[in-house]
Amino acid sequence: MSTERAGESAGVSPEGDAEKPASMVEEFVAEGLVGTSIERCIEWVDTDAAGHQHNSAIMRFVEAAEARLFRELGLNSYFAIAPRVRHEVDFRSKLYFGQMTSTAIRVDRLGSSSMTFSFRVWGHPHEGRGQVLAAEGKLVTACVPVGAASSAPWPQEIVEPLRR
């Protein structure tokens, strides 16, 4: 799909030189069925008493990227029928107030009634620190139609754009 902004972020090579985030984000997104990315700044509200990002900031960024993906696909009906049934996050590095981040999400698997995503959040170089992979993980949603108590197959209007 797309990236919101290209800039410095992504990972660090063995020599410690920062790689271009756009290429790392695009490479990550391209490994899935569909995907996208966003950039966000770590705001004061995103930090905790230890001075770095609160764990909830990562999932907010991931959900913002997920929302962008489905809006780009024109699939606004997804939001009302796709509760999270599982998520896991591996926190790799700290992010700090004022630091820019890149968050990428991709659909790895589309099942009959569930969808599995992978995501990564990179911190851009900031105040003498190099760019880092801050977090990565997986997220699973299930199709639960409005008013239903259990899962059901994804509607074709959602399946077709994801399989293109």
GUDO-519723 format. One record per atom (N, C-alpha, C, O): x, y, z; atom name; residue number from 0. Coordinates in pm, whole numbers. Layout:
N
<r <X, Y, Z>, 'CA', NUM>
...
//
This chain:
164
<r <84, -116, 0>, 'N', 0>
<r <0, 0, 0>, 'CA', 0>
<r <90, 124, 0>, 'C', 0>
<r <152, 155, -102>, 'O', 0>
<r <98, 195, 113>, 'N', 1>
<r <172, 321, 109>, 'CA', 1>
<r <232, 354, 244>, 'C', 1>
<r <204, 289, 344>, 'O', 1>
<r <313, 456, 243>, 'N', 2>
<r <365, 510, 367>, 'CA', 2>
<r <319, 654, 378>, 'C', 2>
<r <308, 724, 278>, 'O', 2>
<r <293, 698, 501>, 'N', 3>
<r <243, 832, 520>, 'CA', 3>
<r <348, 936, 489>, 'C', 3>
<r <318, 1040, 429>, 'O', 3>
<r <471, 911, 530>, 'N', 4>
<r <581, 1004, 507>, 'CA', 4>
<r <709, 924, 498>, 'C', 4>
<r <727, 828, 573>, 'O', 4>
<r <795, 961, 411>, 'N', 5>
<r <926, 897, 407>, 'CA', 5>
<r <1022, 984, 487>, 'C', 5>
<r <1011, 1107, 485>, 'O', 5>
<r <1114, 922, 556>, 'N', 6>
<r <1210, 996, 635>, 'CA', 6>
<r <1309, 898, 692>, 'C', 6>
<r <1314, 783, 649>, 'O', 6>
<r <1386, 940, 787>, 'N', 7>
<r <1483, 852, 850>, 'CA', 7>
<r <1413, 769, 957>, 'C', 7>
<r <1338, 825, 1036>, 'O', 7>
<r <1433, 640, 961>, 'N', 8>
<r <1387, 551, 1069>, 'CA', 8>
<r <1436, 411, 1040>, 'C', 8>
<r <1543, 397, 981>, 'O', 8>
<r <1369, 311, 1077>, 'N', 9>
<r <1386, 172, 1044>, 'CA', 9>
<r <1480, 96, 1134>, 'C', 9>
<r <1448, 77, 1251>, 'O', 9>
<r <1595, 52, 1085>, 'N', 10>
<r <1681, -36, 1162>, 'CA', 10>
<r <1822, 13, 1164>, 'C', 10>
<r <1853, 122, 1116>, 'O', 10>
<r <1907, -68, 1220>, 'N', 11>
<r <2047, -33, 1230>, 'CA', 11>
<r <2127, -147, 1170>, 'C', 11>
<r <2104, -263, 1204>, 'O', 11>
<r <2221, -115, 1083>, 'N', 12>
<r <2304, -217, 1022>, 'CA', 12>
<r <2407, -264, 1124>, 'C', 12>
<r <2424, -199, 1227>, 'O', 12>
<r <2476, -376, 1098>, 'N', 13>
<r <2577, -425, 1193>, 'CA', 13>
<r <2684, -320, 1225>, 'C', 13>
<r <2740, -322, 1335>, 'O', 13>
<r <2712, -232, 1132>, 'N', 14>
<r <2813, -128, 1157>, 'CA', 14>
<r <2754, -12, 1237>, 'C', 14>
<r <2828, 77, 1277>, 'O', 14>
<r <2622, -12, 1260>, 'N', 15>
<r <2559, 94, 1336>, 'CA', 15>
<r <2507, 208, 1250>, 'C', 15>
<r <2453, 305, 1303>, 'O', 15>
<r <2523, 200, 1118>, 'N', 16>
<r <2472, 304, 1030>, 'CA', 16>
<r <2322, 286, 1012>, 'C', 16>
<r <2273, 175, 991>, 'O', 16>
<r <2251, 395, 1022>, 'N', 17>
<r <2106, 389, 1006>, 'CA', 17>
<r <2071, 364, 860>, 'C', 17>
<r <2127, 427, 770>, 'O', 17>
<r <1979, 271, 838>, 'N', 18>
<r <1929, 246, 704>, 'CA', 18>
<r <1810, 337, 681>, 'C', 18>
<r <1752, 391, 776>, 'O', 18>
<r <1772, 356, 556>, 'N', 19>
<r <1656, 439, 523>, 'CA', 19>
<r <1530, 368, 569>, 'C', 19>
<r <1509, 251, 536>, 'O', 19>
<r <1443, 436, 645>, 'N', 20>
<r <1323, 370, 695>, 'CA', 20>
<r <1228, 332, 585>, 'C', 20>
<r <1165, 226, 591>, 'O', 20>
<r <1216, 415, 484>, 'N', 21>
<r <1119, 386, 379>, 'CA', 21>
<r <1146, 249, 320>, 'C', 21>
<r <1051, 174, 296>, 'O', 21>
<r <1271, 214, 295>, 'N', 22>
<r <1300, 84, 235>, 'CA', 22>
<r <1270, -29, 333>, 'C', 22>
<r <1221, -134, 292>, 'O', 22>
<r <1300, -11, 462>, 'N', 23>
<r <1271, -117, 560>, 'CA', 23>
<r <1121, -134, 577>, 'C', 23>
<r <1071, -246, 587>, 'O', 23>
<r <1049, -24, 582>, 'N', 24>
<r <903, -29, 596>, 'CA', 24>
<r <843, -95, 473>, 'C', 24>
<r <761, -187, 486>, 'O', 24>
<r <882, -51, 353>, 'N', 25>
<r <828, -108, 230>, 'CA', 25>
<r <860, -257, 219>, 'C', 25>
<r <775, -335, 176>, 'O', 25>
<r <980, -296, 257>, 'N', 26>
<r <1019, -437, 252>, 'CA', 26>
<r <932, -520, 346>, 'C', 26>
<r <885, -628, 310>, 'O', 26>
<r <911, -470, 467>, 'N', 27>
<r <827, -540, 565>, 'CA', 27>
<r <684, -553, 513>, 'C', 27>
<r <627, -662, 517>, 'O', 27>
<r <626, -443, 465>, 'N', 28>
<r <488, -442, 417>, 'CA', 28>
<r <472, -537, 299>, 'C', 28>
<r <371, -607, 288>, 'O', 28>
<r <571, -541, 209>, 'N', 29>
<r <562, -622, 88>, 'CA', 29>
<r <557, -772, 115>, 'C', 29>
<r <516, -849, 28>, 'O', 29>
<r <597, -815, 234>, 'N', 30>
<r <596, -958, 266>, 'CA', 30>
<r <456, -1011, 297>, 'C', 30>
<r <436, -1132, 307>, 'O', 30>
<r <357, -922, 311>, 'N', 31>
<r <222, -964, 344>, 'CA', 31>
<r <128, -956, 225>, 'C', 31>
<r <171, -925, 114>, 'O', 31>
<r <0, -985, 247>, 'N', 32>
<r <-101, -974, 142>, 'CA', 32>
<r <-121, -828, 105>, 'C', 32>
<r <-118, -793, -13>, 'O', 32>
<r <-142, -743, 204>, 'N', 33>
<r <-154, -598, 189>, 'CA', 33>
<r <-98, -535, 316>, 'C', 33>
<r <-85, -603, 418>, 'O', 33>
<r <-66, -408, 310>, 'N', 34>
<r <-16, -340, 430>, 'CA', 34>
<r <-1, -192, 406>, 'C', 34>
<r <-22, -143, 295>, 'O', 34>
<r <37, -122, 510>, 'N', 35>
<r <59, 21, 502>, 'CA', 35>
<r <145, 64, 620>, 'C', 35>
<r <184, -19, 702>, 'O', 35>
<r <173, 193, 628>, 'N', 36>
<r <249, 244, 742>, 'CA', 36>
<r <209, 387, 773>, 'C', 36>
<r <148, 456, 691>, 'O', 36>
<r <243, 429, 893>, 'N', 37>
<r <219, 566, 937>, 'CA', 37>
<r <342, 616, 1011>, 'C', 37>
<r <427, 536, 1052>, 'O', 37>
<r <351, 744, 1028>, 'N', 38>
<r <453, 803, 1115>, 'CA', 38>
<r <382, 879, 1226>, 'C', 38>
<r <279, 942, 1203>, 'O', 38>
<r <438, 871, 1345>, 'N', 39>
<r <384, 942, 1461>, 'CA', 39>
<r <501, 991, 1544>, 'C', 39>
<r <613, 940, 1537>, 'O', 39>
<r <472, 1092, 1623>, 'N', 40>
<r <569, 1146, 1717>, 'CA', 40>
<r <531, 1096, 1857>, 'C', 40>
<r <413, 1090, 1892>, 'O', 40>
<r <631, 1060, 1937>, 'N', 41>
<r <605, 1024, 2076>, 'CA', 41>
<r <573, 1153, 2151>, 'C', 41>
<r <659, 1239, 2168>, 'O', 41>
<r <450, 1163, 2195>, 'N', 42>
<r <405, 1281, 2270>, 'CA', 42>
<r <421, 1256, 2419>, 'C', 42>
<r <443, 1142, 2461>, 'O', 42>
<r <410, 1360, 2498>, 'N', 43>
<r <423, 1348, 2643>, 'CA', 43>
<r <327, 1244, 2698>, 'C', 43>
<r <365, 1165, 2785>, 'O', 43>
<r <203, 1243, 2649>, 'N', 44>
<r <103, 1149, 2697>, 'CA', 44>
<r <141, 1003, 2665>, 'C', 44>
<r <88, 911, 2728>, 'O', 44>
<r <230, 981, 2568>, 'N', 45>
<r <273, 846, 2530>, 'CA', 45>
<r <380, 790, 2622>, 'C', 45>
<r <415, 673, 2610>, 'O', 45>
<r <433, 871, 2714>, 'N', 46>
<r <543, 827, 2799>, 'CA', 46>
<r <493, 790, 2938>, 'C', 46>
<r <382, 826, 2977>, 'O', 46>
<r <578, 719, 3012>, 'N', 47>
<r <542, 682, 3149>, 'CA', 47>
<r <643, 742, 3248>, 'C', 47>
<r <729, 820, 3208>, 'O', 47>
<r <633, 705, 3373>, 'N', 48>
<r <719, 761, 3477>, 'CA', 48>
<r <866, 728, 3455>, 'C', 48>
<r <953, 796, 3508>, 'O', 48>
<r <895, 626, 3378>, 'N', 49>
<r <1034, 589, 3349>, 'CA', 49>
<r <1095, 676, 3239>, 'C', 49>
<r <1215, 668, 3213>, 'O', 49>
<r <1012, 758, 3173>, 'N', 50>
<r <1063, 852, 3074>, 'CA', 50>
<r <1066, 801, 2931>, 'C', 50>
<r <1117, 869, 2843>, 'O', 50>
<r <1011, 684, 2908>, 'N', 51>
<r <1003, 632, 2770>, 'CA', 51>
<r <859, 592, 2742>, 'C', 51>
<r <772, 611, 2826>, 'O', 51>
<r <834, 538, 2623>, 'N', 52>
<r <696, 510, 2582>, 'CA', 52>
<r <627, 414, 2678>, 'C', 52>
<r <687, 320, 2729>, 'O', 52>
<r <501, 442, 2701>, 'N', 53>
<r <415, 349, 2775>, 'CA', 53>
<r <379, 238, 2678>, 'C', 53>
<r <366, 263, 2558>, 'O', 53>
<r <363, 116, 2727>, 'N', 54>
<r <334, 4, 2637>, 'CA', 54>
<r <209, 26, 2553>, 'C', 54>
<r <201, -24, 2441>, 'O', 54>
<r <111, 100, 2603>, 'N', 55>
<r <-12, 122, 2529>, 'CA', 55>
<r <9, 207, 2404>, 'C', 55>
<r <-70, 199, 2310>, 'O', 55>
<r <115, 289, 2401>, 'N', 56>
<r <141, 373, 2284>, 'CA', 56>
<r <165, 287, 2160>, 'C', 56>
<r <120, 322, 2050>, 'O', 56>
<r <233, 177, 2177>, 'N', 57>
<r <263, 89, 2063>, 'CA', 57>
<r <132, 39, 2000>, 'C', 57>
<r <117, 46, 1879>, 'O', 57>
<r <39, -9, 2082>, 'N', 58>
<r <-85, -61, 2025>, 'CA', 58>
<r <-171, 49, 1965>, 'C', 58>
<r <-243, 25, 1868>, 'O', 58>
<r <-165, 170, 2020>, 'N', 59>
<r <-239, 282, 1957>, 'CA', 59>
<r <-183, 310, 1818>, 'C', 59>
<r <-259, 334, 1724>, 'O', 59>
<r <-50, 308, 1804>, 'N', 60>
<r <11, 331, 1673>, 'CA', 60>
<r <-26, 219, 1577>, 'C', 60>
<r <-56, 245, 1460>, 'O', 60>
<r <-25, 95, 1625>, 'N', 61>
<r <-61, -20, 1541>, 'CA', 61>
<r <-207, -9, 1496>, 'C', 61>
<r <-237, -31, 1379>, 'O', 61>
<r <-296, 26, 1588>, 'N', 62>
<r <-437, 39, 1551>, 'CA', 62>
<r <-458, 154, 1454>, 'C', 62>
<r <-546, 146, 1368>, 'O', 62>
<r <-381, 261, 1467>, 'N', 63>
<r <-392, 373, 1372>, 'CA', 63>
<r <-348, 327, 1233>, 'C', 63>
<r <-409, 365, 1133>, 'O', 63>
<r <-242, 246, 1226>, 'N', 64>
<r <-196, 194, 1097>, 'CA', 64>
<r <-301, 98, 1039>, 'C', 64>
<r <-328, 101, 919>, 'O', 64>
<r <-358, 14, 1123>, 'N', 65>
<r <-464, -78, 1078>, 'CA', 65>
<r <-582, 1, 1023>, 'C', 65>
<r <-636, -34, 918>, 'O', 65>
<r <-623, 105, 1093>, 'N', 66>
<r <-735, 187, 1047>, 'CA', 66>
<r <-703, 252, 913>, 'C', 66>
<r <-788, 259, 825>, 'O', 66>
<r <-581, 301, 899>, 'N', 67>
<r <-541, 361, 771>, 'CA', 67>
<r <-550, 258, 658>, 'C', 67>
<r <-600, 288, 550>, 'O', 67>
<r <-502, 138, 683>, 'N', 68>
<r <-505, 32, 582>, 'CA', 68>
<r <-648, 8, 532>, 'C', 68>
<r <-672, 5, 411>, 'O', 68>
<r <-742, -8, 624>, 'N', 69>
<r <-878, -39, 583>, 'CA', 69>
<r <-949, 81, 523>, 'C', 69>
<r <-1037, 64, 438>, 'O', 69>
<r <-914, 202, 565>, 'N', 70>
<r <-969, 321, 498>, 'CA', 70>
<r <-915, 331, 357>, 'C', 70>
<r <-990, 361, 265>, 'O', 70>
<r <-783, 305, 337>, 'N', 71>
<r <-724, 308, 202>, 'CA', 71>
<r <-792, 209, 109>, 'C', 71>
<r <-809, 235, -10>, 'O', 71>
<r <-832, 94, 165>, 'N', 72>
<r <-899, -9, 85>, 'CA', 72>
<r <-1048, 19, 68>, 'C', 72>
<r <-1117, -53, -5>, 'O', 72>
<r <-1098, 124, 134>, 'N', 73>
<r <-1240, 157, 127>, 'CA', 73>
<r <-1328, 60, 204>, 'C', 73>
<r <-1445, 43, 172>, 'O', 73>
<r <-1271, -5, 305>, 'N', 74>
<r <-1343, -109, 380>, 'CA', 74>
<r <-1384, -59, 519>, 'C', 74>
<r <-1344, -116, 620>, 'O', 74>
<r <-1464, 45, 522>, 'N', 75>
<r <-1508, 99, 651>, 'CA', 75>
<r <-1598, 2, 728>, 'C', 75>
<r <-1612, 15, 849>, 'O', 75>
<r <-1658, -94, 660>, 'N', 76>
<r <-1744, -192, 728>, 'CA', 76>
<r <-1663, -286, 819>, 'C', 76>
<r <-1719, -350, 907>, 'O', 76>
<r <-1533, -294, 796>, 'N', 77>
<r <-1444, -380, 876>, 'CA', 77>
<r <-1448, -344, 1025>, 'C', 77>
<r <-1449, -433, 1110>, 'O', 77>
<r <-1449, -216, 1056>, 'N', 78>
<r <-1430, -170, 1193>, 'CA', 78>
<r <-1535, -221, 1291>, 'C', 78>
<r <-1502, -253, 1405>, 'O', 78>
<r <-1659, -229, 1250>, 'N', 79>
<r <-1767, -271, 1340>, 'CA', 79>
<r <-1774, -421, 1362>, 'C', 79>
<r <-1846, -468, 1451>, 'O', 79>
<r <-1700, -498, 1280>, 'N', 80>
<r <-1715, -645, 1287>, 'CA', 80>
<r <-1584, -717, 1315>, 'C', 80>
<r <-1577, -839, 1299>, 'O', 80>
<r <-1478, -645, 1357>, 'N', 81>
<r <-1347, -709, 1368>, 'CA', 81>
<r <-1283, -689, 1506>, 'C', 81>
<r <-1183, -618, 1517>, 'O', 81>
<r <-1338, -750, 1610>, 'N', 82>
<r <-1274, -738, 1741>, 'CA', 82>
<r <-1141, -812, 1744>, 'C', 82>
<r <-1120, -910, 1672>, 'O', 82>
<r <-1052, -765, 1830>, 'N', 83>
<r <-926, -834, 1850>, 'CA', 83>
<r <-953, -959, 1933>, 'C', 83>
<r <-1027, -956, 2031>, 'O', 83>
<r <-892, -1069, 1892>, 'N', 84>
<r <-903, -1192, 1970>, 'CA', 84>
<r <-767, -1231, 2027>, 'C', 84>
<r <-758, -1318, 2114>, 'O', 84>
<r <-662, -1167, 1977>, 'N', 85>
<r <-527, -1196, 2029>, 'CA', 85>
<r <-433, -1086, 1983>, 'C', 85>
<r <-444, -1035, 1871>, 'O', 85>
<r <-339, -1050, 2070>, 'N', 86>
<r <-226, -969, 2026>, 'CA', 86>
<r <-107, -999, 2114>, 'C', 86>
<r <-119, -1029, 2232>, 'O', 86>
<r <9, -989, 2051>, 'N', 87>
<r <135, -1011, 2122>, 'CA', 87>
<r <233, -905, 2075>, 'C', 87>
<r <236, -868, 1958>, 'O', 87>
<r <314, -857, 2169>, 'N', 88>
<r <411, -753, 2139>, 'CA', 88>
<r <544, -790, 2203>, 'C', 88>
<r <549, -825, 2321>, 'O', 88>
<r <649, -783, 2125>, 'N', 89>
<r <785, -793, 2179>, 'CA', 89>
<r <843, -653, 2177>, 'C', 89>
<r <864, -594, 2071>, 'O', 89>
<r <870, -601, 2296>, 'N', 90>
<r <929, -468, 2308>, 'CA', 90>
<r <1079, -483, 2297>, 'C', 90>
<r <1141, -556, 2375>, 'O', 90>
<r <1139, -415, 2199>, 'N', 91>
<r <1281, -431, 2169>, 'CA', 91>
<r <1368, -315, 2216>, 'C', 91>
<r <1484, -333, 2253>, 'O', 91>
<r <1310, -194, 2216>, 'N', 92>
<r <1388, -76, 2250>, 'CA', 92>
<r <1294, 35, 2298>, 'C', 92>
<r <1174, 31, 2272>, 'O', 92>
<r <1351, 132, 2366>, 'N', 93>
<r <1272, 243, 2419>, 'CA', 93>
<r <1253, 352, 2315>, 'C', 93>
<r <1336, 370, 2225>, 'O', 93>
<r <1142, 425, 2329>, 'N', 94>
<r <1114, 544, 2249>, 'CA', 94>
<r <1094, 659, 2347>, 'C', 94>
<r <1045, 640, 2458>, 'O', 94>
<r <1134, 779, 2305>, 'N', 95>
<r <1135, 892, 2396>, 'CA', 95>
<r <1051, 1009, 2346>, 'C', 95>
<r <1027, 1023, 2226>, 'O', 95>
<r <1005, 1093, 2439>, 'N', 96>
<r <928, 1211, 2409>, 'CA', 96>
<r <995, 1291, 2297>, 'C', 96>
<r <1114, 1320, 2303>, 'O', 96>
<r <916, 1325, 2196>, 'N', 97>
<r <966, 1402, 2083>, 'CA', 97>
<r <1025, 1319, 1971>, 'C', 97>
<r <1057, 1374, 1865>, 'O', 97>
<r <1039, 1190, 1989>, 'N', 98>
<r <1099, 1103, 1887>, 'CA', 98>
<r <995, 1064, 1782>, 'C', 98>
<r <881, 1031, 1815>, 'O', 98>
<r <1034, 1070, 1656>, 'N', 99>
<r <947, 1025, 1547>, 'CA', 99>
<r <955, 873, 1537>, 'C', 99>
<r <1057, 812, 1566>, 'O', 99>
<r <844, 813, 1494>, 'N', 100>
<r <835, 669, 1477>, 'CA', 100>
<r <772, 635, 1343>, 'C', 100>
<r <698, 716, 1286>, 'O', 100>
<r <801, 518, 1294>, 'N', 101>
<r <733, 460, 1178>, 'CA', 101>
<r <670, 330, 1224>, 'C', 101>
<r <737, 246, 1284>, 'O', 101>
<r <542, 313, 1194>, 'N', 102>
<r <470, 190, 1229>, 'CA', 102>
<r <419, 129, 1100>, 'C', 102>
<r <350, 195, 1022>, 'O', 102>
<r <452, 2, 1078>, 'N', 103>
<r <406, -70, 959>, 'CA', 103>
<r <322, -189, 1002>, 'C', 103>
<r <352, -255, 1102>, 'O', 103>
<r <217, -214, 927>, 'N', 104>
<r <130, -329, 953>, 'CA', 104>
<r <101, -398, 820>, 'C', 104>
<r <91, -333, 716>, 'O', 104>
<r <88, -528, 826>, 'N', 105>
<r <54, -604, 705>, 'CA', 105>
<r <-38, -719, 743>, 'C', 105>
<r <-34, -769, 855>, 'O', 105>
<r <-119, -761, 647>, 'N', 106>
<r <-202, -880, 666>, 'CA', 106>
<r <-119, -998, 620>, 'C', 106>
<r <-78, -1005, 505>, 'O', 106>
<r <-95, -1091, 712>, 'N', 107>
<r <-17, -1212, 680>, 'CA', 107>
<r <-105, -1329, 640>, 'C', 107>
<r <-66, -1411, 557>, 'O', 107>
<r <-224, -1336, 698>, 'N', 108>
<r <-312, -1450, 671>, 'CA', 108>
<r <-456, -1405, 679>, 'C', 108>
<r <-497, -1336, 773>, 'O', 108>
<r <-532, -1445, 581>, 'N', 109>
<r <-676, -1421, 579>, 'CA', 109>
<r <-744, -1556, 585>, 'C', 109>
<r <-748, -1630, 487>, 'O', 109>
<r <-799, -1588, 702>, 'N', 110>
<r <-873, -1713, 719>, 'CA', 110>
<r <-1019, -1692, 686>, 'C', 110>
<r <-1059, -1583, 645>, 'O', 110>
<r <-1100, -1795, 703>, 'N', 111>
<r <-1242, -1781, 671>, 'CA', 111>
<r <-1310, -1682, 765>, 'C', 111>
<r <-1399, -1608, 722>, 'O', 111>
<r <-1271, -1680, 893>, 'N', 112>
<r <-1334, -1587, 988>, 'CA', 112>
<r <-1234, -1512, 1075>, 'C', 112>
<r <-1273, -1442, 1168>, 'O', 112>
<r <-1105, -1527, 1046>, 'N', 113>
<r <-1004, -1453, 1122>, 'CA', 113>
<r <-901, -1392, 1026>, 'C', 113>
<r <-893, -1429, 909>, 'O', 113>
<r <-825, -1298, 1080>, 'N', 114>
<r <-722, -1230, 1002>, 'CA', 114>
<r <-602, -1209, 1092>, 'C', 114>
<r <-616, -1162, 1205>, 'O', 114>
<r <-483, -1245, 1044>, 'N', 115>
<r <-361, -1229, 1122>, 'CA', 115>
<r <-273, -1121, 1060>, 'C', 115>
<r <-244, -1124, 940>, 'O', 115>
<r <-231, -1027, 1142>, 'N', 116>
<r <-146, -917, 1102>, 'CA', 116>
<r <-10, -930, 1171>, 'C', 116>
<r <-1, -987, 1280>, 'O', 116>
<r <93, -878, 1107>, 'N', 117>
<r <223, -855, 1172>, 'CA', 117>
<r <246, -706, 1172>, 'C', 117>
<r <197, -634, 1085>, 'O', 117>
<r <320, -658, 1271>, 'N', 118>
<r <352, -516, 1276>, 'CA', 118>
<r <492, -495, 1333>, 'C', 118>
<r <546, -580, 1403>, 'O', 118>
<r <548, -380, 1299>, 'N', 119>
<r <675, -335, 1354>, 'CA', 119>
<r <668, -184, 1377>, 'C', 119>
<r <605, -111, 1301>, 'O', 119>
<r <733, -140, 1483>, 'N', 120>
<r <743, 2, 1514>, 'CA', 120>
<r <891, 36, 1528>, 'C', 120>
<r <962, -21, 1611>, 'O', 120>
<r <936, 131, 1445>, 'N', 121>
<r <1074, 176, 1449>, 'CA', 121>
<r <1082, 316, 1508>, 'C', 121>
<r <994, 399, 1483>, 'O', 121>
<r <1185, 342, 1586>, 'N', 122>
<r <1211, 477, 1635>, 'CA', 122>
<r <1317, 541, 1548>, 'C', 122>
<r <1420, 479, 1519>, 'O', 122>
<r <1293, 663, 1506>, 'N', 123>
<r <1389, 737, 1423>, 'CA', 123>
<r <1505, 784, 1511>, 'C', 123>
<r <1492, 787, 1633>, 'O', 123>
<r <1618, 821, 1451>, 'N', 124>
<r <1728, 878, 1531>, 'CA', 124>
<r <1677, 996, 1614>, 'C', 124>
<r <1596, 1076, 1567>, 'O', 124>
<r <1727, 1004, 1739>, 'N', 125>
<r <1673, 1106, 1829>, 'CA', 125>
<r <1774, 1135, 1941>, 'C', 125>
<r <1819, 1044, 2011>, 'O', 125>
<r <1809, 1262, 1955>, 'N', 126>
<r <1895, 1308, 2064>, 'CA', 126>
<r <2017, 1219, 2085>, 'C', 126>
<r <2042, 1172, 2196>, 'O', 126>
<r <2090, 1195, 1978>, 'N', 127>
<r <2212, 1116, 1986>, 'CA', 127>
<r <2193, 966, 1982>, 'C', 127>
<r <2292, 892, 1981>, 'O', 127>
<r <2071, 920, 1981>, 'N', 128>
<r <2044, 777, 1971>, 'CA', 128>
<r <2017, 743, 1826>, 'C', 128>
<r <1956, 822, 1754>, 'O', 128>
<r <2061, 627, 1783>, 'N', 129>
<r <2033, 583, 1647>, 'CA', 129>
<r <1892, 532, 1634>, 'C', 129>
<r <1818, 524, 1732>, 'O', 129>
<r <1853, 499, 1513>, 'N', 130>
<r <1721, 442, 1494>, 'CA', 130>
<r <1719, 299, 1545>, 'C', 130>
<r <1821, 230, 1547>, 'O', 130>
<r <1601, 257, 1587>, 'N', 131>
<r <1586, 126, 1651>, 'CA', 131>
<r <1457, 60, 1609>, 'C', 131>
<r <1360, 126, 1571>, 'O', 131>
<r <1457, -72, 1616>, 'N', 132>
<r <1332, -147, 1609>, 'CA', 132>
<r <1280, -148, 1752>, 'C', 132>
<r <1337, -214, 1839>, 'O', 132>
<r <1173, -75, 1778>, 'N', 133>
<r <1123, -58, 1915>, 'CA', 133>
<r <1029, -171, 1956>, 'C', 133>
<r <1029, -212, 2072>, 'O', 133>
<r <949, -221, 1862>, 'N', 134>
<r <852, -326, 1896>, 'CA', 134>
<r <810, -399, 1770>, 'C', 134>
<r <814, -344, 1660>, 'O', 134>
<r <772, -523, 1787>, 'N', 135>
<r <716, -602, 1677>, 'CA', 135>
<r <620, -703, 1737>, 'C', 135>
<r <631, -739, 1854>, 'O', 135>
<r <527, -749, 1655>, 'N', 136>
<r <432, -845, 1708>, 'CA', 136>
<r <329, -888, 1607>, 'C', 136>
<r <342, -867, 1487>, 'O', 136>
<r <225, -950, 1660>, 'N', 137>
<r <115, -1002, 1579>, 'CA', 137>
<r <-17, -960, 1643>, 'C', 137>
<r <-26, -934, 1763>, 'O', 137>
<r <-118, -954, 1559>, 'N', 138>
<r <-252, -915, 1599>, 'CA', 138>
<r <-349, -1003, 1521>, 'C', 138>
<r <-333, -1021, 1400>, 'O', 138>
<r <-449, -1057, 1588>, 'N', 139>
<r <-550, -1139, 1521>, 'CA', 139>
<r <-687, -1077, 1548>, 'C', 139>
<r <-723, -1047, 1662>, 'O', 139>
<r <-764, -1060, 1441>, 'N', 140>
<r <-902, -1016, 1453>, 'CA', 140>
<r <-992, -1129, 1403>, 'C', 140>
<r <-949, -1217, 1328>, 'O', 140>
<r <-1117, -1125, 1445>, 'N', 141>
<r <-1216, -1223, 1397>, 'CA', 141>
<r <-1336, -1147, 1344>, 'C', 141>
<r <-1366, -1036, 1389>, 'O', 141>
<r <-1403, -1207, 1251>, 'N', 142>
<r <-1525, -1147, 1198>, 'CA', 142>
<r <-1641, -1187, 1290>, 'C', 142>
<r <-1677, -1304, 1299>, 'O', 142>
<r <-1697, -1088, 1357>, 'N', 143>
<r <-1815, -1109, 1441>, 'CA', 143>
<r <-1919, -1008, 1396>, 'C', 143>
<r <-1912, -891, 1435>, 'O', 143>
<r <-2015, -1051, 1314>, 'N', 144>
<r <-2115, -958, 1262>, 'CA', 144>
<r <-2187, -883, 1374>, 'C', 144>
<r <-2203, -934, 1485>, 'O', 144>
<r <-2229, -762, 1344>, 'N', 145>
<r <-2301, -679, 1440>, 'CA', 145>
<r <-2420, -757, 1495>, 'C', 145>
<r <-2502, -809, 1419>, 'O', 145>
<r <-2430, -764, 1626>, 'N', 146>
<r <-2540, -835, 1692>, 'CA', 146>
<r <-2515, -983, 1715>, 'C', 146>
<r <-2591, -1047, 1786>, 'O', 146>
<r <-2409, -1038, 1655>, 'N', 147>
<r <-2379, -1181, 1671>, 'CA', 147>
<r <-2295, -1203, 1796>, 'C', 147>
<r <-2229, -1112, 1845>, 'O', 147>
<r <-2298, -1325, 1848>, 'N', 148>
<r <-2221, -1360, 1966>, 'CA', 148>
<r <-2098, -1444, 1933>, 'C', 148>
<r <-2016, -1470, 2020>, 'O', 148>
<r <-2087, -1485, 1807>, 'N', 149>
<r <-1972, -1567, 1768>, 'CA', 149>
<r <-1927, -1529, 1627>, 'C', 149>
<r <-1992, -1451, 1557>, 'O', 149>
<r <-1815, -1586, 1588>, 'N', 150>
<r <-1756, -1551, 1459>, 'CA', 150>
<r <-1834, -1610, 1342>, 'C', 150>
<r <-1911, -1705, 1356>, 'O', 150>
<r <-1812, -1550, 1226>, 'N', 151>
<r <-1874, -1593, 1101>, 'CA', 151>
<r <-1774, -1565, 989>, 'C', 151>
<r <-1677, -1491, 1012>, 'O', 151>
<r <-1794, -1620, 872>, 'N', 152>
<r <-1703, -1591, 761>, 'CA', 152>
<r <-1699, -1442, 726>, 'C', 152>
<r <-1799, -1372, 739>, 'O', 152>
<r <-1582, -1396, 681>, 'N', 153>
<r <-1569, -1257, 636>, 'CA', 153>
<r <-1659, -1234, 515>, 'C', 153>
<r <-1669, -1321, 429>, 'O', 153>
<r <-1724, -1119, 508>, 'N', 154>
<r <-1804, -1088, 389>, 'CA', 154>
<r <-1713, -1074, 266>, 'C', 154>
<r <-1598, -1032, 277>, 'O', 154>
<r <-1766, -1108, 151>, 'N', 155>
<r <-1690, -1097, 26>, 'CA', 155>
<r <-1640, -955, 3>, 'C', 155>
<r <-1532, -936, -54>, 'O', 155>
<r <-1717, -854, 46>, 'N', 156>
<r <-1675, -715, 26>, 'CA', 156>
<r <-1543, -684, 98>, 'C', 156>
<r <-1474, -590, 60>, 'O', 156>
<r <-1508, -762, 200>, 'N', 157>
<r <-1380, -747, 268>, 'CA', 157>
<r <-1275, -839, 209>, 'C', 157>
<r <-1160, -800, 191>, 'O', 157>
<r <-1314, -962, 178>, 'N', 158>
<r <-1220, -1062, 127>, 'CA', 158>
<r <-1160, -1020, -8>, 'C', 158>
<r <-1038, -1030, -26>, 'O', 158>
<r <-1241, -975, -101>, 'N', 159>
<r <-1194, -947, -237>, 'CA', 159>
<r <-1080, -844, -242>, 'C', 159>
<r <-978, -871, -305>, 'O', 159>
<r <-1093, -727, -178>, 'N', 160>
<r <-982, -630, -185>, 'CA', 160>
<r <-855, -680, -117>, 'C', 160>
<r <-745, -639, -156>, 'O', 160>
<r <-866, -766, -19>, 'N', 161>
<r <-748, -818, 50>, 'CA', 161>
<r <-674, -923, -33>, 'C', 161>
<r <-554, -944, -14>, 'O', 161>
<r <-743, -987, -121>, 'N', 162>
<r <-681, -1091, -205>, 'CA', 162>
<r <-626, -1038, -336>, 'C', 162>
<r <-561, -1113, -409>, 'O', 162>
<r <-651, -911, -368>, 'N', 163>
<r <-601, -853, -494>, 'CA', 163>
<r <-452, -837, -491>, 'C', 163>
<r <-393, -790, -588>, 'O', 163>
//
